[in-house]
Amino acid sequence: MKRRDFLRSSSALFGGTILYSLATPALAQSEPVSGGTLIWGHSETTQNLDMHQTGTASTGRVLENVHDSIVTVDKDLNVIPLLAESFAQSDDGLVYTFKLRPDVVFHNGAKMTSADVKYSFERCAAPETGAVNFEVFKYVESIETPDDLTVIITLSQINAPFLSRLAENGAGVIMPVGSGDEQGNTPIGCGPFKFVRREFGNEVELARFDDYWGGAPYLEKIIAREITEPTVRLTGLRTGELHMINDIPADRISEIEADPNLQVVSWFPLNWDFVNFNHAFEPFKDPKVREAFDYIIDKELLLQGALWGQGAVTASPSYPTSAAYNHDLVQRPQDIEKAKALLAEAGYGEGELKVVFKVTTNYPYHVESAQIMLEWFRMAGVDASIEQLTWSDWLSQCWVDKDYQITMMNFFTLWESDFLYYSLWNTEGAFNYRNISNPMIDELTAKARVTVDPEERAGIYKEVQKVIHDETLDVILWFRNGTIGAQPAVMGLDTVVHPNGSNLNFHKVWLAA
């Protein structure tokens, strides 16, 4: 197999903390100044701009600056107040009381009240909304608003992760009453920046919101240019056309880090990647076939070949520092002969199993990964081909219509175990685009929701990971490093990356004169 020389770079080893480093050229100006337009080379294309409906991290990364949630997390992923000044939970775990900030204003000029919280949560829960986080509110019995700054939510049964789910991926986002129909094209929130316009597939413009409750941002505007081709993005940074980019090409990171005229922010992890089987496709209904494909893949070599070593292999998708991370799981090694034997046991001889591997060009390294894996598939006697899709087409075909046989995807911001395992592997999970229906997974993820003790709940999720691994429901590959490259004039980069490792917030970023 022809292969370029792999760049051997040291991967972050996950342990007690997340790797985060910032290399910056020396600048004389250190006091923040207001003004200026930041041109950001965004590595992905935004989709539906409705924060309740969107399931893509690429869109959420932009909307993080438009919306605020009722709660958020600190650097250690502890839930803390945001639009709420405080929150309290009853002794029986069924009643949550939120006291709201009195000084929050939406971008349309309306003052935020408890009515907006009630509207937002009920909209997210309503089936007709099509919200990706609808199940967060599954056990909500009532939402009361005794006054403008108090919200009381009563659950019909204990939902242990309820509060942490409100801190992630839009479930806790507060929108103005009646704004739902506008959100998909003109999102209205109460975050530090107002939405101005979007040219689909090209760029998004945001403008400073002077009445932001947390203090007006320094930047006057942000232009997020959507540039999925890594080399084009890097060229724009080096020529000065772009102030910053996310996702430095993996094979160029060392080069950019050594450039005294550029800044680099690195952290671990950005996301995790896995290979997906459509469990409705007859061959992949058989766990022996799925296990065979697991044995076909050399995960470490794939990491080097597609990501130039910028990450770390893992058998678990749990956040590396999570108490729920199952350290006992070990990835299956590549064993082509064993894969052939498993396929034969399942009734597929040499060349008898045909699969189409659909990948999106939105993630160029997914295309490279598929090309490498394709050769291994053929070595194992699988007749495989690749179909490259735009991001919109991948979402339409694979995510919505579930019209694929095998694919590859990554997920961001899934530090919260219920969000991760219920959404992705429960039969009713909003992110279950693989047609997975496993009674043991369903039982365990439901049990975890009513288990209050954190250690006991973490143990349940470790069992979930074991089922995923033993049944080869998917093939978990690796955690990927995150990177930002920037011009020396971009200041405040140490404040940009959200604790979840995915979202980027520009509230405290500024441009040196």
Long-range contacts (C-beta under 8 A, 24 or more apart in sequence): 1-372, 1-375, 3-305, 3-372, 4-305, 6-304, 6-305, 6-308, 6-309, 7-250, 7-251, 7-254, 7-304, 7-308, 7-309, 8-304, 8-309, 9-253, 9-254, 9-308, 9-309, 9-310, 10-309, 11-303, 11-309, 11-310, 11-311, 11-312, 11-481, 12-268, 12-269, 12-311, 12-312, 12-481, 13-312, 14-268, 14-269, 14-312, 14-314, 14-320, 14-321, 14-479, 15-320, 15-321, 16-321, 17-321, 18-267, 18-268, 18-269, 18-320, 18-321, 18-501, 19-266, 19-267, 19-268, 19-481, 20-265, 20-266, 20-267, 20-268, 20-497, 21-264, 21-265, 21-266, 21-267, 22-263, 22-264, 22-265, 22-266, 22-493, 22-494, 23-257, 23-263, 23-264, 23-265, 24-263, 24-488, 24-493, 25-260, 25-261, 25-262, 25-263, 25-488, 27-488, 27-489, 27-491, 27-512, 29-491, 29-512, 29-513, 30-491, 32-218, 32-491, 32-492, 32-508, 32-510, 33-218, 33-510, 33-511, 33-512, 33-513, 34-216, 34-218, 34-219, 34-220, 34-510, 35-218, 35-219, 35-220, 35-511, 36-219, 36-220, 36-221, 36-510, 36-511, 37-219, 37-220, 37-221, 37-222, 37-223, 38-219, 38-221, 38-222, 38-223, 38-243, 38-244, 38-490, 38-506, 38-509, 38-511, 39-223, 39-225, 39-241, 39-242, 39-243, 39-244, 40-222, 40-223, 40-224, 40-225, 40-242, 40-243, 40-244, 40-245, 40-246, 41-225, 41-227, 41-233, 41-236, 41-237, 41-242, 41-244, 41-245, 41-246, 42-204, 42-224, 42-225, 42-226, 42-227, 42-246, 43-227, 43-228, 43-230, 43-233, 43-245, 43-246, 43-247, 44-226, 44-228, 44-362, 44-391, 45-201, 45-226, 45-228, 45-362, 45-391, 45-392, 46-198, 46-200, 46-204, 46-224, 46-226, 47-391, 47-392, 47-395, 48-184, 49-183, 49-184, 49-185, 49-186, 49-187, 49-195, 49-198, 50-180, 50-183, 50-184, 50-187, 51-170, 51-173, 51-175, 51-183, 51-187, 51-189, 52-120, 52-123, 52-124, 52-129, 52-131, 52-132, 52-133, 52-170, 52-173, 52-175, 52-180, 52-183, 53-129, 53-130, 53-131, 53-132, 53-183, 53-184, 54-132, 54-170, 55-132, 55-399, 55-430, 55-431, 56-391, 56-395, 57-271, 57-411, 57-412, 57-413, 57-502, 57-503, 58-362, 58-391, 60-169, 60-170, 60-412, 60-413, 60-502, 60-503, 61-246, 61-502, 61-503, 61-504, 62-204, 62-206, 62-224, 63-170, 63-187, 63-189, 64-191, 64-498, 64-503, 64-504, 64-505, 65-191, 65-192, 65-193, 65-206, 65-222, 65-504, 65-505, 65-506, 65-507, 66-107, 66-187, 66-188, 66-189, 66-191, 66-193, 66-194, 66-195, 66-206, 67-170, 67-173, 67-174, 67-175, 67-187, 67-189, 67-190, 67-191, 68-104, 68-173, 68-174, 68-189, 68-190, 68-191, 69-166, 69-167, 69-170, 69-171, 69-172, 69-173, 69-174, 70-98, 70-100, 70-117, 70-151, 70-166, 70-172, 70-174, 71-163, 71-166, 71-167, 71-172, 72-167, 73-164, 73-167, 73-168, 73-415, 73-499, 73-500, 74-499, 75-499, 76-499, 77-319, 77-321, 77-415, 77-499, 77-500, 79-163, 79-164, 79-166, 79-167, 83-112, 83-117, 83-174, 83-190, 84-151, 87-163, 89-163, 92-158, 93-155, 93-158, 93-160, 93-452, 94-154, 94-155, 94-156, 94-157, 94-158, 95-152, 95-153, 95-154, 95-155, 96-152, 96-153, 96-155, 96-162, 96-163, 97-150, 97-151, 97-152, 97-153, 98-150, 98-151, 98-152, 98-153, 99-149, 99-150, 100-148, 100-149, 100-150, 100-151, 101-149, 101-213, 102-149, 103-213, 104-190, 104-213, 105-190, 105-211, 105-213, 106-175, 106-176, 106-188, 106-189, 106-190, 107-188, 107-189, 107-190, 107-194, 107-195, 107-209, 108-176, 108-179, 108-188, 110-176, 110-177, 112-174, 112-176, 112-190, 113-145, 113-148, 113-149, 114-145, 114-146, 114-147, 114-148, 114-149, 114-150, 114-151, 115-145, 115-148, 115-177, 116-174, 116-175, 116-176, 116-177, 117-143, 117-145, 117-151, 117-174, 118-143, 118-145, 118-151, 119-175, 119-176, 119-177, 119-178, 120-173, 120-174, 120-175, 121-153, 123-175, 123-180, 124-170, 124-171, 129-180, 131-170, 131-171, 132-169, 132-170, 132-423, 132-430, 132-431, 133-165, 133-169, 133-170, 133-171, 133-430, 134-430, 135-422, 135-423, 135-428, 135-429, 135-430, 136-162, 136-165, 136-166, 136-171, 137-171, 157-450, 158-449, 158-450, 158-452, 159-449, 159-450, 160-418, 160-448, 160-449, 160-450, 160-451, 160-452, 160-457, 161-416, 161-417, 161-418, 161-419, 161-448, 161-449, 164-416, 164-418, 164-419, 165-416, 165-418, 165-419, 167-416, 168-413, 168-415, 168-416, 168-419, 168-500, 169-413, 169-419, 192-216, 192-217, 192-505, 192-506, 192-507, 193-217, 193-219, 193-222, 193-506, 196-221, 201-226, 202-226, 212-507, 214-507, 217-506, 217-507, 217-508, 217-509, 218-492, 218-508, 218-509, 218-510, 218-511, 219-506, 219-509, 219-510, 219-511, 222-506, 228-361, 228-362, 228-364, 228-391, 229-364, 230-364, 234-485, 237-262, 237-485, 237-486, 237-487, 238-262, 240-487, 242-487, 243-486, 243-487, 243-489, 243-490, 243-511, 244-484, 244-485, 244-486, 244-487, 244-490, 244-493, 245-484, 245-485, 245-486, 246-482, 246-483, 246-484, 246-504, 247-482, 247-483, 248-483, 248-484, 248-485, 250-306, 250-307, 250-308, 250-309, 250-310, 250-365, 251-308, 253-308, 253-310, 253-483, 256-485, 261-488, 262-485, 262-486, 262-487, 262-488, 263-484, 263-485, 263-486, 263-487, 263-488, 263-490, 263-493, 264-483, 264-484, 264-485, 264-486, 265-482, 265-483, 265-484, 265-486, 265-493, 265-494, 265-496, 265-497, 266-481, 266-482, 266-483, 267-481, 267-482, 267-483, 267-497, 267-501, 268-311, 268-312, 268-320, 268-479, 268-481, 268-482, 268-501, 269-311, 269-312, 269-319, 269-320, 269-479, 269-480, 269-481, 269-482, 269-501, 270-412, 270-479, 270-480, 270-481, 270-482, 270-483, 270-501, 270-502, 271-410, 271-411, 271-412, 271-479, 271-480, 271-482, 271-501, 271-502, 272-314, 272-317, 272-410, 272-411, 272-414, 272-476, 272-477, 272-478, 272-479, 272-480, 273-366, 273-369, 273-408, 273-409, 273-410, 273-477, 273-478, 273-480, 274-317, 274-408, 274-409, 274-410, 274-474, 274-475, 274-476, 274-477, 275-373, 275-406, 275-407, 275-408, 275-474, 275-475, 275-477, 276-398, 276-404, 276-406, 276-407, 276-408, 276-409, 276-433, 276-434, 276-474, 277-405, 277-406, 277-434, 277-472, 277-473, 277-474, 278-402, 278-404, 278-405, 278-406, 278-407, 278-434, 278-435, 279-434, 279-435, 279-436, 279-437, 279-473, 280-402, 280-435, 281-405, 283-346, 283-348, 283-353, 283-355, 284-405, 284-406, 286-346, 287-471, 287-472, 288-342, 288-343, 288-345, 288-346, 289-342, 289-343, 289-346, 289-348, 289-353, 290-471, 290-472, 290-473, 290-475, 291-332, 291-342, 291-472, 292-338, 292-339, 292-340, 292-342, 292-343, 292-346, 292-380, 293-339, 293-377, 293-406, 293-472, 293-475, 294-332, 294-472, 294-475, 295-332, 295-333, 295-334, 295-335, 295-336, 295-338, 295-339, 295-342, 296-334, 296-336, 296-339, 296-373, 296-376, 296-377, 296-379, 296-380, 296-382, 297-334, 297-373, 297-376, 297-475, 297-477, 298-333, 298-334, 298-376, 299-331, 299-334, 299-477, 299-478, 301-334, 301-372, 302-369, 302-372, 302-373, 302-477, 302-478, 303-477, 303-478, 305-368, 305-369, 305-372, 306-365, 306-366, 306-368, 306-369, 306-372, 307-365, 307-478, 307-480, 310-480, 310-481, 310-483, 311-478, 311-479, 311-480, 311-481, 312-478, 312-479, 313-477, 313-478, 314-476, 314-477, 314-478, 314-479, 315-465, 315-469, 315-476, 316-465, 316-469, 316-476, 317-411, 317-414, 317-420, 317-424, 317-465, 317-476, 318-417, 318-420, 318-461, 318-465, 319-414, 319-415, 320-479, 322-415, 322-417, 322-458, 323-454, 323-455, 323-458, 324-417, 324-457, 324-458, 324-461, 324-462, 324-465, 325-462, 326-461, 326-462, 326-465, 326-466, 328-462, 328-466, 329-465, 329-466, 329-469, 331-476, 334-376, 336-376, 336-379, 336-380, 339-380, 340-380, 340-381, 343-380, 343-381, 343-382, 348-381, 349-381, 350-381, 351-381, 351-383, 352-381, 352-383, 353-381, 353-382, 353-383, 354-382, 354-383, 354-384, 355-382, 355-383, 355-384, 355-385, 355-405, 355-406, 356-384, 356-385, 356-386, 356-387, 356-404, 356-405, 356-406, 357-384, 357-385, 357-386, 357-387, 357-405, 357-406, 357-407, 357-408, 358-386, 358-387, 358-389, 358-394, 358-397, 358-398, 358-404, 358-405, 358-406, 358-407, 359-386, 359-387, 359-388, 359-389, 359-394, 359-407, 359-408, 360-388, 360-389, 360-390, 360-391, 360-393, 360-394, 361-388, 361-389, 361-390, 361-391, 362-390, 362-391, 362-394, 363-410, 366-408, 366-409, 366-410, 369-408, 370-408, 398-433, 399-433, 400-433, 402-433, 402-434, 402-435, 410-480, 412-500, 412-501, 412-502, 413-498, 413-500, 413-501, 413-502, 413-503, 415-499, 415-500, 415-501, 417-448, 417-457, 417-458, 417-461, 418-445, 418-448, 418-449, 421-445, 421-448, 421-461, 421-464, 421-465, 422-448, 422-449, 425-464, 425-468, 425-473, 434-473, 434-474, 436-473, 438-467, 438-471, 438-473, 440-467, 441-467, 441-468, 441-473, 488-512
